């Protein structure tokens, strides 16, 4: 049944999509009116950051290669200081969610325009949502200033993304759309995009499992990630994202892997409260039997993705603390938040159980 009352506010980014589109970077910098770009990357992607610096020539003022998961406040402050010292007038975030997150932290503090060049399927480049970790707690917010002005999606840049990281990054993106289907402020347009995004990623990831150098499959995944990130940027988050933010910020678990493991269990938690969302998830995944949660778990298993928090190094003794942190400031959720039920959800995710 269509939701007959809703509000539709759409923050916009300019999107350049297609294999080889990195060659358009210099023109996009000129469109922003920028002359002193600071290039952001993780330590592992310095080579790509240097390539981008070479493309820009005199329009690049430096590389900050220290982006890490969950955007520690100390790293954000250091990056802001470097941007100020170099007189940067824009930042180019090349990489995945960690680098995009760092760019957002700079934009929040220093009000620089951001240009994003994703090399994973995180989708965060499409959202005005930011997250910064301080004293073991990851705090999130929403501010239009952090939304990248331009996003260049070049599937060729994802060819070097290892298949294991491709899978967890893709499931992470699917999580954005899955929760968008039952968001408190959802609307029919976002539901259409969410279903298309989930289907594109699921189809693309299955093809990548067979051949991770398939550029068409990479394009399909990047397209799906764009749609899923766009959904997250326009609607709210629920229990899945709250648990993942808690586990990542407070226990330093890897971002995409944590999303991959938690997703089927969070969907199972909301199964009865959001039947239309579950129908759309099943349809997007091509599942004719079972539940939406089971279809997601089956997809992850089929792709050889991680299924247990224990495999990430979390201790069973940490589950009670994680429950308490998550419930201390919960997000809205279609199914009421209940302590014992959340604790049971985490136990199932810890053990890697197939949703009942």
ROROGU-818938 format. One line per 3 residues: number of its first residue (from 1); for each residue x, y, z of C-alpha. Coordinates in steps of 0.001 Angstrom, whole numbers. Example, Ala and Ser with C-alpha at 12.3 -4.5 7.8 and 13.67 -1.06 7.14 Angstrom:
1	12300:-4500:7800 ~ 13670:-1060:7140
END
This chain:
1	0:0:0 ~ 1355:3416:-943 ~ 2125:5883:1801
4	-395:8664:1086 ~ 1145:11366:3266 ~ 4822:12219:3153
7	7343:15028:2756 ~ 9977:14931:35 ~ 13086:17070:507
10	16019:16196:-1722 ~ 19558:17492:-1142 ~ 21374:17281:-4472
13	24879:16364:-5603 ~ 26180:16550:-9139 ~ 26949:12997:-10324
16	29411:11980:-13041 ~ 29031:8246:-13766 ~ 30876:5926:-16132
19	34069:3992:-16787 ~ 36954:6417:-17313 ~ 35101:9392:-15826
22	38106:10251:-13627 ~ 39418:12130:-16662 ~ 36678:14704:-16058
25	38040:15571:-12605 ~ 39883:18729:-13614 ~ 36756:20158:-15247
28	34745:19410:-12118 ~ 37274:21207:-9919 ~ 36980:24212:-12218
31	33178:24076:-11919 ~ 33593:24399:-8151 ~ 35813:27426:-8697
34	38570:25718:-6704 ~ 42310:26266:-7179 ~ 43791:24584:-4087
37	42494:21057:-3606 ~ 43532:18954:-623 ~ 43369:15256:-1511
40	42262:12862:1230 ~ 42949:9119:1315 ~ 43705:6198:3573
43	47359:5160:3976 ~ 46660:2248:1622 ~ 45496:4495:-1226
46	48315:7029:-1360 ~ 49220:5858:-4866 ~ 45757:6721:-6194
49	45814:10023:-4292 ~ 49134:10838:-5967 ~ 47641:9986:-9381
52	44836:12442:-8706 ~ 47344:15062:-7578 ~ 49230:14583:-10853
55	45993:15017:-12845 ~ 45271:18308:-11081 ~ 48822:19634:-11235
58	48989:23150:-9760 ~ 45365:22894:-8601 ~ 46407:20407:-5868
61	48066:21707:-2697 ~ 48718:18439:-887 ~ 47702:14937:177
64	46417:13975:3619 ~ 46720:10136:3681 ~ 45552:9415:7224
67	41841:8598:6904 ~ 40809:5686:9157 ~ 37584:3958:10173
70	34950:5766:12215 ~ 36671:9209:11883 ~ 38453:9643:15232
73	38115:13246:16366 ~ 41915:13538:16614 ~ 42323:12694:12916
76	39593:15138:11971 ~ 41245:17962:13908 ~ 44619:17224:12309
79	43090:17253:8823 ~ 41343:20576:9474 ~ 44643:22057:10672
82	46419:20872:7502 ~ 43645:22261:5281 ~ 43924:25648:6976
85	47711:25670:6826 ~ 47711:24907:3089 ~ 44885:27340:2361
88	42818:24601:713 ~ 39613:25754:-976 ~ 38172:22265:-1546
91	38815:18675:-509 ~ 38804:15599:-2715 ~ 37882:12419:-844
94	39124:9393:-2757 ~ 38339:5946:-1365 ~ 35553:4495:744
97	33456:5573:3698 ~ 36441:6349:5931 ~ 37823:8947:3536
100	34425:10406:2714 ~ 33727:10626:6440 ~ 36950:12539:6990
103	36010:14931:4191 ~ 32674:15535:5870 ~ 34380:16273:9186
106	36537:18898:7466 ~ 33507:20421:5733 ~ 31696:20603:9050
109	34513:22468:10771 ~ 36131:24413:7921 ~ 33169:24755:5520
112	35075:23462:2475 ~ 33245:22048:-567 ~ 33856:18310:-982
115	34282:16320:-4186 ~ 34038:12546:-3680 ~ 35588:9792:-5796
118	34301:6493:-4347 ~ 36361:3333:-4823 ~ 34044:1150:-2719
121	30278:705:-2493 ~ 29815:2484:852 ~ 27356:5063:-507
124	28160:7661:2166 ~ 29097:10167:-536 ~ 25360:10533:-1223
127	24360:11525:2293 ~ 24504:14637:4501 ~ 25069:12254:7444
130	28405:12436:9269 ~ 29927:10471:12120 ~ 32823:11329:14437
133	34189:9074:17198 ~ 35305:10611:20480 ~ 36108:8793:23726
136	34882:5502:22292 ~ 31463:6822:21271 ~ 30524:7430:17644
139	28249:10442:17337 ~ 26305:11014:14142 ~ 24553:14059:12767
142	22973:15497:9643 ~ 24180:18716:8040 ~ 23777:19817:4382
145	27259:21366:4457 ~ 28908:17922:4461 ~ 27144:16615:1342
148	29732:16383:-1462 ~ 29070:18921:-4214 ~ 30169:16508:-6933
151	30594:12730:-6990 ~ 32596:10967:-9691 ~ 31651:7307:-10034
154	34291:5556:-12139 ~ 33860:1741:-12065 ~ 37455:1308:-13265
157	38643:2586:-9879 ~ 36843:-292:-8114 ~ 38571:-3060:-10110
160	41363:-3236:-7517 ~ 38896:-3604:-4626 ~ 39412:-7188:-3347
163	36399:-9454:-3743 ~ 35954:-9880:36 ~ 35875:-6102:545
166	33612:-5687:-2475 ~ 31083:-8051:-935 ~ 30999:-6481:2533
169	30988:-2973:1062 ~ 28076:-3942:-1170 ~ 26050:-5488:1666
172	26757:-2350:3709 ~ 25123:-339:903 ~ 22175:-2754:751
175	21650:-2068:4474 ~ 21128:1633:3731 ~ 18304:855:1323
178	16770:-1932:3407 ~ 16306:408:6366 ~ 15104:3130:4022
181	12165:886:3107 ~ 10749:1122:6644 ~ 12072:4538:7651
184	9784:6761:9692 ~ 10067:9506:7056 ~ 10087:7202:4031
187	8192:7912:831 ~ 7254:6054:-2378 ~ 10114:7531:-4423
190	12748:6388:-1935 ~ 11133:2941:-1800 ~ 11446:2605:-5582
193	15093:3645:-5480 ~ 15785:1367:-2512 ~ 14394:-1698:-4243
196	16293:-931:-7447 ~ 19483:-346:-5448 ~ 19199:-3647:-3559
199	18508:-5568:-6779 ~ 21407:-3939:-8648 ~ 23868:-4683:-5872
202	22691:-8250:-5330 ~ 22899:-8989:-9065 ~ 26256:-7236:-9401
205	27800:-8967:-6389 ~ 26749:-12387:-7668 ~ 28493:-11618:-10953
208	31596:-10334:-9151 ~ 31825:-13571:-7194 ~ 32373:-15292:-10556
211	34716:-12663:-12026 ~ 35876:-9703:-9973 ~ 37325:-7984:-13068
214	33935:-7820:-14816 ~ 33578:-4078:-15488 ~ 29840:-4413:-16177
217	29369:-6068:-12784 ~ 31449:-3329:-11153 ~ 29283:-712:-12866
220	26117:-2428:-11658 ~ 27417:-2487:-8077 ~ 28465:1157:-8180
223	25079:2144:-9604 ~ 23348:214:-6816 ~ 25589:1804:-4194
226	24710:5257:-5527 ~ 20975:4545:-5223 ~ 21296:2979:-1768
229	23406:5873:-500 ~ 20913:8322:-1960 ~ 18121:6624:-13
232	20113:6857:3222 ~ 20692:10560:2555 ~ 16974:11268:2333
235	15370:9157:5071 ~ 16137:8175:8636 ~ 18030:5255:10135
238	16769:2590:12535 ~ 18057:-249:14729 ~ 20475:-1715:12174
241	22504:1476:11880 ~ 22341:2149:15608 ~ 23836:-1254:16405
244	26515:-909:13742 ~ 27477:2574:14928 ~ 27718:1212:18469
247	29823:-1810:17533 ~ 32077:243:15277 ~ 32546:3318:17445
250	32804:1614:20834 ~ 34506:-1678:19905 ~ 36354:-579:16750
253	34887:-3369:14639 ~ 35402:-3013:10861 ~ 32572:-988:9369
256	31420:-2924:6302 ~ 31874:-6363:7878 ~ 29806:-5323:10886
259	26986:-4065:8655 ~ 27093:-7332:6715 ~ 26744:-9470:9836
262	24083:-7394:11604 ~ 21795:-6764:8616 ~ 19841:-10068:8458
265	19238:-9976:12215 ~ 18077:-6349:12241 ~ 15707:-7120:9365
268	14402:-10164:11254 ~ 13767:-7915:14272 ~ 11509:-5696:12132
271	9924:-8470:10038 ~ 6416:-8305:11512 ~ 6333:-4523:11886
274	7178:-3704:8247 ~ 5586:-6303:5917 ~ 5695:-4159:2747
277	9402:-3459:3224 ~ 10048:-7175:3643 ~ 8135:-7978:462
280	10236:-5463:-1486 ~ 13510:-6845:-82 ~ 12546:-10398:-1065
283	11516:-9279:-4533 ~ 14768:-7361:-5038 ~ 16762:-10434:-4032
286	14713:-12759:-6229 ~ 13584:-14822:-3227 ~ 10299:-16706:-3509
289	10420:-18553:-184 ~ 11309:-17810:3418 ~ 11630:-14378:5003
292	13473:-11252:3894 ~ 16001:-11803:6683 ~ 16631:-15362:5517
295	17030:-14173:1913 ~ 19678:-11668:3012 ~ 21476:-14284:5100
298	21384:-16640:2105 ~ 22859:-13958:-167 ~ 25711:-13274:2276
301	26405:-17000:2662 ~ 26268:-17511:-1112 ~ 28851:-14733:-1524
304	31052:-16183:1258 ~ 30620:-13030:3341 ~ 31124:-12936:7121
307	28185:-14022:9285 ~ 29387:-13856:12911 ~ 30584:-11044:15158
310	32840:-13542:16895 ~ 34844:-13816:13662 ~ 35606:-10081:13917
313	37191:-10537:17336 ~ 34298:-9299:19487 ~ 34067:-10952:22887
316	30787:-12460:24042 ~ 31315:-10529:27264 ~ 30995:-7295:25236
319	27425:-8017:24129 ~ 25826:-6705:27329 ~ 27800:-3453:27093
322	26903:-3074:23414 ~ 23223:-3530:24289 ~ 23392:-863:26982
325	25161:1653:24711 ~ 22742:1077:21839 ~ 19720:1509:24091
328	21060:4625:25819 ~ 20115:6775:22819 ~ 18130:4612:20383
331	17044:5610:16882 ~ 13375:5364:15930 ~ 12463:1827:14856
334	9220:281:13488 ~ 9375:-2543:16026 ~ 9577:-1170:19598
337	13063:-1392:21092 ~ 13159:-3968:23887 ~ 16334:-4753:25821
340	16091:-8545:25932 ~ 15161:-8732:22258 ~ 18131:-6564:21249
343	20431:-8655:23405 ~ 19112:-11785:21687 ~ 19643:-10154:18282
346	23285:-9504:19143 ~ 23730:-13051:20437 ~ 22457:-14478:17155
349	24768:-12141:15218 ~ 27677:-13124:17477 ~ 27123:-16813:16814
352	26311:-16392:13124 ~ 22911:-18069:13382 ~ 20572:-18127:10404
355	17516:-15945:11250 ~ 14617:-18107:12425
END
